[in-house]
């Protein structure tokens, strides 16, 4: 039995741009983006939490903006650029990007379940608002749920990354972004 056997006759072929790679998927039109990412494309870094858009564990970037993948049909994402947490680390070496390193250095994770959603939320936010203050970061991260960290370490990690990126830009040594 393959992934399409349980779909019935109502299926469609989608072409999704995920992490810079064009992927063809045969799926039901009502299948959510998070399910297609996890089950069809095996990108399991995007987590399924509440399935109601409340927790943020499934946050990915769609055309650079944070989106709850549990609330979006995969068919709606056709023609967009989807970015998942798997895009952050260097694919060749596995080296973490600056945001992931900041989360590690500032202990911005504990159990890790919510971490991919926070990373993608922060990546999208810092791209849009590179000059964000700690207060703005605190307000943005309140959109995602974490039961372990108390949020302060997440805010500190994102702020440290933002500060380092601003310093690199000012010095003209900006690293290539993983957007």
N, C-alpha and C positions, 0 to 999 in steps of 0.2 A: 504494500500500500504506500503510495507517495502522498505528498502534502496536498495534492489537488483532489484525491479520491473522496474526501469528506466534504468537499465544497458544493457538490451537486452540479446542476447545469448552469446556474447563474454565476459565471465567472468572467473575469476580464483580464487582459494582459496590461500590466502597468510597466512603464519604464521610469525608474526612480534614480535620481542622482544622489547617491549616498557617499559622503566623504570623498567626493571627487570621482567616484566610479559609477558608471551607468549600469544599473541592475534591472533585469527583466524579471517580473514576478507575475504568476498567474494566481489570482485570488478573488475572493468574493468582494463585491463593491462595498459591502458594509464592514469590512475588516479594518480594524484600527491600525494606525501607523505603528504603534508600539508592538502590536502582535506581528505585523509583517517584518519589522526590524528584528525582533527576537526569534521568531519561529521560521520565517522564510530565509532571512539573510544571516541568521545566526549571530547577530550583533547584540549579545546579551548584556552589554554594559548599561543599556537603557533598561531601567527596572520598572516593574509593574507594582504599584503600591495600592492605591485606593480605587483605581479605575473610574474615578469621578472628577478628576482634575483638581483635587484639593491638595494632595501631598507634594506634588512636584518631582517625585522620583523618576518619572518618565520624561523629564524635560530634555528636549533636543533643540537644535537651532534649525529653523526653516527660513531660508534666505537671510540668515544672520540674526534672526530674532528668536528669542526663547518661546517655545510652544510646548504645550502638554500633549505628548504623543498619544495619550489614551483618549483624548477628545477629538482627534483628527482622523478622518478616514484616510487610509493610504492613498486612495484615488484622488483625494484633495491635494496631495503632495506631489502629484505628477507635474512636471514642469518647474519644480522648485529645486533649490539646493538644500539637501538635508545634511546636517552635521551632527554626528553622535560623539559620545565621549571617547570612542575608540580612535578618533582622529587626533586627539591631543598628544599622545605619546609618539615619539619617532617610530615609524613602522619598521625601520631597519635595525635599530639598536634597542628599541624599547625604552629609551631614555625619556623620562617624564618632561613635560613642558613646564614653563615657569609657573603657571597657575597650579598645576599638580604638585610641584615642588613646594610652593608656598603653603598648600594645604598640609603637606607632610611636615614641614618645618614648624608650622604654627599649631599642629595637632588639631586641624580643622575637620577631623573625622574620628569616629570611634568604631562603631560596628561597620560603617562603610555603605550601608544600604542606600542612604539618601545622597551620598557623595557625588555620584555621576550627575544627578539632577542639579545639585548645587554648582558643580563645575560648569555645566552647560549654561545655567542661568547667569553665572558670573562672567563667563566668556562672552556671551551676547551683550550683557550689560556694560562690561568694560570696553567693548568695541564701540558701543554707542556713546558711552559717557566715560572716556578715559580720565577725565579730571574729577571723577566722583569723590565726594567726601565720605568719611566714615558714617555719618548720619544717613546719607543717601544709600550707601551699601547696606546698612542695617535695615532700612525700609524695604529694599529690594529682596533681601534674603528672607524676610518675614513671609514672603509668598510661598516658600517651601517649608515642609515640616521635617524636623529632626528631633528625635526623642533622646539623643545621647549627649550632644555637645553643649547645649545651652546657648548656641549661636555665637557667643563672643569670639571663640577661636576661629569660626568661619569668617566672621567680619574682619578679624585681624589678618587672616590669610589673604583675603581678597584685597584688603587695603594695602598690605605689603606688596602684593603683586602689582597693583595699580601704581604704587609709588615707584617701584623698580622700573616698570615700563615707562613711566614719565621721565625718570632719570636717564634711561637708555635713549629715549627720543631726544632729550635735551643734549645729550652727548653725541648724538648721531650714530649710536651703535645699536639701534633697535634690532632685536632678533626677528626672524621671520615668524609671523603670527600663524597660528593653526586654525584660523577661521574658516 
